[in-house]
Amino acid sequence: MGPHDAKRRLIWHGIFLFMLGLLSGVVVPIVRNPRMGLSAHLGGVLDGMFLVLLGLMWPDLRMPPRLAIATFWVVLVAAYAGWAAQLVAAAFGTSWVMPIAGAGYVGTWWQETLVAFIAGSFSLAILIACGLLLYGLRRE
């Protein structure tokens, strides 16, 4: 995957995730925890914009091809997992991982564990992605 192909794919995924974020706003009134539903809506829109921005700057990153491919996938996992964790938490009404937006709600053990896994995956992936992106943006 060349830099221009990655650029186009990141922009496509960004617009797609942006759209998913907008659609998440439609379900805010019907999820178990509407406050978390609003968080999912905003998170999807924000993560979508992040992917578009990253796609636009992708050709300027300086990293070996294999590392660029790994960075591409880690960024996509992070973006989708961040949105998914919030949407699933809104639907289930969980609060272990997101106690402020989830205040007053409690999911079953497996629901809380699933949201914790998705949110933990997001946290790890976005930290790794930021480190890789900073590496790619270093000076010569």
C-alpha positions as CSV (number, residue, x, y, z in Angstrom):
1,M,0.0,0.0,0.0
2,G,1.6,3.2,-1.2
3,P,1.2,6.6,0.6
4,H,-1.4,7.9,-1.9
5,D,-3.5,4.7,-1.5
6,A,-3.3,5.0,2.3
7,K,-4.2,8.7,2.0
8,R,-7.4,7.9,0.0
9,R,-8.4,5.0,2.3
10,L,-7.9,7.0,5.4
11,I,-10.1,9.8,4.0
12,W,-12.7,7.3,2.9
13,H,-12.8,5.7,6.4
14,G,-12.9,9.2,7.9
15,I,-15.9,10.2,6.0
16,F,-17.5,6.8,6.7
17,L,-16.9,7.1,10.4
18,F,-18.1,10.7,10.4
19,M,-21.3,9.4,8.8
20,L,-21.6,6.7,11.5
21,G,-21.1,9.4,14.1
22,L,-23.9,11.4,12.6
23,L,-26.2,8.4,12.5
24,S,-25.3,7.7,16.1
25,G,-27.0,11.0,16.9
26,V,-30.2,9.7,15.6
27,V,-30.3,6.9,18.2
28,V,-29.5,9.1,21.2
29,P,-33.1,9.2,22.4
30,I,-33.6,5.4,22.1
31,V,-30.4,4.0,23.7
32,R,-30.5,3.0,27.4
33,N,-28.1,5.8,28.3
34,P,-28.8,8.9,26.1
35,R,-25.8,10.8,27.6
36,M,-23.4,8.1,26.5
37,G,-25.3,8.0,23.2
38,L,-24.4,11.7,22.7
39,S,-20.8,10.9,23.6
40,A,-20.8,8.2,20.9
41,H,-22.3,10.7,18.4
42,L,-19.6,13.3,19.2
43,G,-16.8,10.6,19.3
44,G,-17.7,9.2,15.9
45,V,-17.7,12.7,14.3
46,L,-14.4,13.6,16.0
47,D,-12.7,10.3,15.1
48,G,-14.0,10.7,11.5
49,M,-12.4,14.1,11.3
50,F,-9.2,12.8,12.8
51,L,-9.0,10.1,10.1
52,V,-9.6,12.7,7.3
53,L,-7.0,15.0,8.7
54,L,-4.5,12.1,9.1
55,G,-5.2,11.1,5.5
56,L,-4.4,14.6,4.3
57,M,-1.1,14.6,6.1
58,W,-0.2,10.9,5.4
59,P,2.1,11.5,2.5
60,D,4.3,13.7,4.7
61,L,5.0,10.9,7.2
62,R,8.5,9.5,7.0
63,M,8.6,5.9,8.1
64,P,9.5,2.5,6.6
65,P,6.8,0.9,4.5
66,R,6.0,-1.9,7.0
67,L,5.8,0.5,9.9
68,A,3.5,2.8,7.8
69,I,1.2,-0.2,7.2
70,A,1.2,-1.1,10.9
71,T,0.4,2.6,11.7
72,F,-2.4,2.7,9.2
73,W,-4.1,-0.4,10.8
74,V,-3.5,0.7,14.4
75,V,-5.1,4.1,13.6
76,L,-8.1,2.5,12.0
77,V,-8.6,0.1,14.9
78,A,-8.3,3.0,17.4
79,A,-10.8,5.2,15.5
80,Y,-13.5,2.6,15.2
81,A,-12.9,1.1,18.6
82,G,-13.3,4.5,20.3
83,W,-16.7,5.1,18.6
84,A,-17.8,1.5,19.1
85,A,-17.0,1.5,22.9
86,Q,-19.2,4.5,23.4
87,L,-22.0,3.3,21.3
88,V,-22.1,-0.2,23.0
89,A,-21.9,1.5,26.4
90,A,-24.8,3.7,25.5
91,A,-26.9,0.7,24.3
92,F,-26.1,-1.5,27.3
93,G,-26.1,1.3,29.9
94,T,-22.7,0.4,31.3
95,S,-20.6,2.5,33.6
96,W,-17.4,0.7,34.8
97,V,-15.1,2.2,32.2
98,M,-16.9,5.5,31.7
99,P,-18.3,6.4,35.2
100,I,-19.2,10.0,34.5
101,A,-21.3,9.5,31.3
102,G,-22.5,6.2,32.7
103,A,-23.5,7.5,36.1
104,G,-26.7,5.9,37.3
105,Y,-26.5,3.0,34.9
106,V,-25.2,-0.6,35.4
107,G,-24.9,-3.3,32.8
108,T,-24.5,-7.0,33.3
109,W,-21.1,-8.4,34.0
110,W,-20.6,-9.5,30.4
111,Q,-21.7,-6.2,29.0
112,E,-19.4,-4.2,31.3
113,T,-16.5,-6.6,30.4
114,L,-17.2,-6.2,26.7
115,V,-17.2,-2.4,26.9
116,A,-14.0,-2.5,29.0
117,F,-12.3,-4.7,26.4
118,I,-13.3,-2.4,23.5
119,A,-12.4,0.8,25.4
120,G,-9.1,-0.7,26.5
121,S,-8.3,-1.7,22.9
122,F,-9.0,1.9,21.9
123,S,-6.8,3.3,24.7
124,L,-3.9,1.1,23.8
125,A,-4.3,1.6,20.0
126,I,-4.6,5.4,20.1
127,L,-1.5,5.7,22.4
128,I,0.5,3.5,20.0
129,A,-0.8,5.3,17.0
130,C,0.1,8.7,18.4
131,G,3.7,7.5,19.2
132,L,4.0,6.1,15.6
133,L,2.7,9.3,14.1
134,L,5.0,11.4,16.1
135,Y,7.9,9.2,14.9
136,G,6.7,9.7,11.3
137,L,6.6,13.4,11.7
138,R,10.1,13.7,13.2
139,R,12.7,16.0,11.6
140,E,15.4,14.7,9.4
